[in-house]
Amino acid sequence: MISQEQLLHYVWKYRLYPCDSLVTADGNRVEVIDPGLQNMHAGPDFFNAKVRIGDVLWAGNVEIHTSSAEWYLHGHHLDPVYNSVILHLTGRINREVVNQKGESVPQSLLPLPERVRANADYLLQSDHPLPCRDFLASMDQRLIRSWLDDLSLERLERKCNEIDTHLERFHHSWDEVFYVMLTRNFGFGINSRPFELLALSLPFNYILRHNDELMMVEALLFGQAGLLMESGVSDPYYRQLQSDYQFLSAKYGLKSLESHLFRKMRIRPYSFPHVRIAQLASLLQQAGRLFSTILETEDLLRLTRLFRCEPSPYWATHYSFGKVSPKTTKSLGAASIDILLINTVVPILFAYGRYTDLEEYCERALKLLCSLKPEKNRIIQMFLDVGIEPASAFHSQALIQLKKEYCDPKKCLYCRIGHSLLSSPEPFIR
């Protein structure tokens, strides 16, 4: 929840106080020329501010508290870093403040306008997943589109940072990083973490060594997932996988995961971990070094075909081992392929372009994101219900970023939509 001090920071940063309301404790009028740059780390709250106090122009730093006493509670009177503070702003003056040199620091009340307080209370105390839902449809759509453009890039940057972490871990092997990301995304949300653990426990190089035979790749993946230890399964396919995995695990010194990590409850049979692993095995076996192929494939149709792999025939009549079901095709559907392109191919292309300074890969990533249909999920439906409809995956990714990084933690002060509402000249709730 946003504190009163954070609201005071916000009011100062965006000059939401009455322009003639700042007066020092000894009666000098404060004219703000530049509020300075907000500091999100240790030290004074705003750097390089410029203010005129009485007839004197000051340049330096600004510190903000809810009361004067906090200057001492935080030890600023003992810290030489705060000797550069030219103005102390506070919601309540209850004592004089001095710096480490013993010099008095000018201080002024910083009023928190009632309209800002009321608007902030409305947004920050809302129980709805989208606190500003009642105002989204009536807002300037240009502002929303501009914010969504930046949010989509922000989400891509976050994913790129995760890729950078993986690159360090795997000694800058793009093949290995792509394999880990792809495998994680085959978990399709609910099983993402166990699928990631599966990839981390099974080096991609081992799969490449055996990708001339699908059953060997299946044995590696199913065995590492701990799914070849089920009792009561006796069909020939299952027994062959067990035998192959026993050989491979001994050869490579592999230790399998616990099968209970992979969730089946409240999942449609088509998304059972067994089916997803069979699909992944087929893709990895047929594609070989898939990352290199991705770099070379610009056409969306060809890219989509790469992912439309049919698992081995056993899975046409099974959703898990030993239980026969009506025959159905188990290749990845169009929506699933789009999700893999959005969450795997787009970020890896963008990160590779940034890493190599080859702008064409960044442009391809953005073009691909704009050409894909928006996702259909619970978050996107929330925005659809209030009149915000993404035209492509570029903006549906932005809406996911907005919901997860701003709405959920109630960071309305840092959201452009929230800012537009909070800085409204009138309270929007009466």
N, C-alpha and C positions, 0 to 999 in steps of 0.2 A: 504494500500500500504506500502511496506517495505521502511523504511527511510534510508538515507545514514549512520546514526549512527548504525542501525541494520546491514547493510552490513559490516561496520568496525568491529563490534562484530564478525561477521561470519568469516571475513578474519583473525582476531586474533585467534579465537577458533581453526580454522582448518589450521593455518599457511600457508595461501595462498599468503603471501607477499614474495618478494625475501629475502632469508635468511640473506643477508648482508646489508639489507636496513635500519635497525633500528639504529639510532644514536641520542643521546640526544642533546638537544639544545646547551649544552656546549661542544659537540664534542666527547662524550664517546660512544663507540660501545656497543650495547645491544645484548646480546646472550640469546635467550629464551630456558630455560631448560624445563619448564612446564608452559603452558599458564594459568593454574588454572581451577577451576570449575566455569561455568557460573552461575551467580546469577540472577534469574528471579524475585526477590523481591526487597524491599528497601535495599539500601546500595551499596557498590562498585560493579562494573559489574562482576568482576572475583575474586574468593577467592583462597587463597593458591597457588598463582603463584610463580615460581622461575625463576629469571633472573640474569644474570651477567652483571653489568654495569661497564665497564672498568675492573678493577681487583677485584671488590667486588661482592660477591654473596649475593643477596637479596631474602628474602622470605616474601611474604605478598600479598596485594591485588592490583588489576589493575583497573583503571577507564578509560573509553573511551568516547570521545566527538568529534563532528565534528570540533570544534574550542576551543582554550584555554579559551576564554571568557565564555563558558558555565559552566566552573568550578565555576565561581562566580555567574552566573545567577541562578544556582541550589543551591547556598548557601553552597557548600562543604567546603569553607574556614572558615565557622562558626560551622561546624559539627564535633565533635570529632570522629565520626565513620570513617571519611575519613583520620584520622591521620595514619591509617594502610596502606594507599596507597603508594606503592613503585615505581609506574610508571604511569604516565598519558600519554595516547596515544591519538592522535588527528589528524584530517585531515588537520588542519591548526594551526600553532603556531602563536598567535598574542599577547601574553603577558605571563609573568612569572606567575606560580601558587604557592600558599603557602597553607599549611594546617592550622588547628585551632590553632596550637602551634606557627604559624608564620614561620615554616620551609619550605624551598623551596622544591617542589616536582619535581623530574626528569621527563622530558617529551620528547617524541619523536614523530616525524611524523609517522603515520601508513599509508603507501601507499595503495591505493585501485587499484589493477591491472586492466588495461583496459579490459582484457578478462573477469574478474569477473563482472565488471560493464556492459559490453555488454551482457553477458549471462543473468544477472539479469534483465536488461531492456527488453530483448526479452521475458522472461517468465512472468515478472510482468506486462508488458504493453499489453500482448496478450488479445484480446477480446474473444478468444475461451474458452469454458468451460474446456477444457483440454489443458493448455498452452504448454505442452511438447508432444503433440500428434504426431508430425512429427518424434520423436526420439524413441518412445516407442518400436516399432517393432524391431529396430536394437540394443536395449540395451541388456546387459547381463541378460538373463532370470533367472539366479540363484539369482541375486540381486533383481529382481522384485518378485520372488516367496518368498524369505526370508522376504521382506518388507510386502508382502501380509499376510504372516503367522502372523507377529506381529500386523498388522492392524486389523486382525480379532479378535485377543485377546484384542486389544485396544478397539474395538467396544463393545465386551462383557463386558469389565470392565466398560465402560460408562453406559451400561444398568444395570449392577449390582449396580452401584452407585444410579441410579434412584430407583431401588428396595429397597435399604437400606433406602432411603428417605421415601418411602411408608411404610416400616416396622415400622419406627418411628411413622409415622402418625397413623397407625392402631394397635399400641401396640403389634407389632411382631406377628400379625395374618397372617400366610402364605396363608390361605384360602382367606382372604379378598384381599391381595395383588395380588394373582393370578387372582382373579375375576376382579379386576380393570384393570390389564394388558390385560387380555383376551378380556374384553369388549372394551377397547380402540382399540385393534387390529382388532376387528370386524368392525371398521370404515374404514379399508383398505386404510389408507392414507388420502383421502379427507375428511372423516368424523371422523377421529381419535379423535380429541379434543372433539366434542360433545358426542361421545360415552363414552369417559373418564368421562366427566361431568355427564353423565347418571349414570355410576357406582358409582361415588362419591356421588350422590344424593340419591342412593338407596342401603342401607346396604345389604350385601350378606346374612346376617342372616334372613332377611325378605323373601328372595327367598327360602332359605332352609325350612322355616316354611310352605311353600305352594307348595313344589316341588312334592307333590303327585298328583297335578292336573295341566296339562299344561296350561289351559286357565287362571288360577290364576297367573302363572308366566308371561304369555303374558300380562295380564292386568297390572301387576306391571311395566313391561318394557315399553310397549306402552304408558301407562298413564304417567309415569315419563318423557318420551320423549316429552310429549305434543301433541301426535299424536291421542288422543282420543277426541279432541275438534274440529274436522273437521265438517263443516256444509254440509248438503245435503247427508249424508250417513245414510241409514236407514236399512241395512240388519241385520238379527238377530245376526250374529256373532259380528258385531261391537257394537250393542246395549248391548250385554251381557258383552263385555269387558268394556264398559263404566260403566255399573252397578257394575261390580266387582271392578273396580278401585275406584269408588266413596266410596265403602265400605272400601277398603284397605287404601286409602289415609286418610280417617277419622280415621281409627283405628291406623295408625302409624304417623299421623300428617305430611304427605308428601306434598311437594309443587313441582309441575311439572316444567320442563324446558320449554323454548319457542320453539315451533316446528320449527321456522324458522332457528334455529341453524343447523338443519340437511339438508345438501345440496342434491338436486336432479338434478340440472342443469348439463348438460354435463356428466351425469353418465348413464351407460347402465342400463336398467330396472332391470336386474338380481342383480345389486348392489344397488338398491334403499334402503334407510334406513329401510323401512318397511320390506323388505325381510330379510335384515341382522338381524334385531331385532327378527324376527320370527325364524330364524336359531339359534340365540343365546339363545332364550327362550327354544327351543327344547333341545339344548345341556345342558344347566344348569338344566333343569327339569329331564332329563334322567340320567345325570352323578352324581348328588348330590355333594359330596365333591370331585370335580374333581382333585384338587391338590394332595390329597392323592392317588388317582388312578394313576396319572401321576408318582408319586414316585415309585409306585409298578410295572409299566409297562415298561419293557425294550425293548420289541420287537416292531420294527418300524411298522409292519403291524397292530398289535393290537392297537398301539397308533393312527394310522391313522383312524382305524375304530371307535375309540371313538368320533372323530370329524365329522363323516359322519352321522349326524342326519337329519332326514326329518322333516320339519316344519309341523304344523297342516294342514289338508286337504284343508282348505280355501285358503292357499297360492299356491296350485297347479294351481289355476285359477285366481290368483290376483298378481299384483306387488304393489298395494297400496289399500287402503280401498275403496270399492264401485265400482271399475272398473274391470269388468270381462275381462280376457285375455285368449288366448288359453292355454290349459292344458299342463304344463311342470313340470318336477321334479325340486324342489328348494333346494335339499340337497347341501351341500358345495362340490365344485369340487376339484379335486386333487391339482391344483395350489393354490387355496385358503387355503386348509388344510396345504400345505407346508409353506405358509406364516405365518400361525398361529403357526406352530411348530417352525419356525425360530425365530419369534419375541416374542413368549410367552413361549413356553416350554423350548427351549434351554437356554434363559437367567435365567429363574426361577430355573432350575436344577443347572446351574453353580453357581448362587448366593447362593442357598441352600447348595451346597457342600462347598463353601467357608465359609459360616456362621457357619456350623456345623463341619468344619474340616474333612468332609467325602469326600475324594478325588474321590471316585467312582462316585459320582454324577457329578463332574466336568468333569471326563473322559467320562461319558455317554453323557453329553451335547456336548462335542467336537466331539464324535463319531457320534452323531445324525446329527450335522451340516455338517459333512463330507459326510454323506450318503444321504443327501437331494440334489435335483437338484438345480442348481443356479437359482436365481430369474430372471424373464424377466421383465425389466422395462427400462425407458428412460436412466438411468445412466449406467446400464449394457450394453445397446446397444451402447452407446458412446465408451466404451472400446472395444467392439467387432469390431466396425468399424475401430479401429486402431490396431487390431491384438492381443488384450489381451482377452483371452477366459477363464473364470473361469470353473474349472472342477466340482465344487460342491458349495453348499451354503456357505461353509467355506470361499471360496475366493470371492464369489459375495458379501458377507457381508463386506469383506475387501475393495472391490472396492467402495462400498457405503461410507465406512468410509473415504477412500482416497479422494473421490470427495467432500464430505460434509465438512470434517475437514481440508483439505489441499488445494485442488484445488479452491474451492469456495472462501475462505478467502485469497487466494494467499500466503499460507504459504510454499512456495517453499524452503525456507531456512531450514525448519524443516522436509522436505520430503527426503527420501533417493534417490528417483529418481531425485528430484530437485538438491540435493547435488551432485550427480554424474555428472549432467550437469553443474552446477555452478562451480565446481572445475575442469572442463575440462582444460587441458593445453592450449587449443586454443579456441577462440570464435567460437561457433557453428553456428553463423549466420554471414554472410559476406555481 
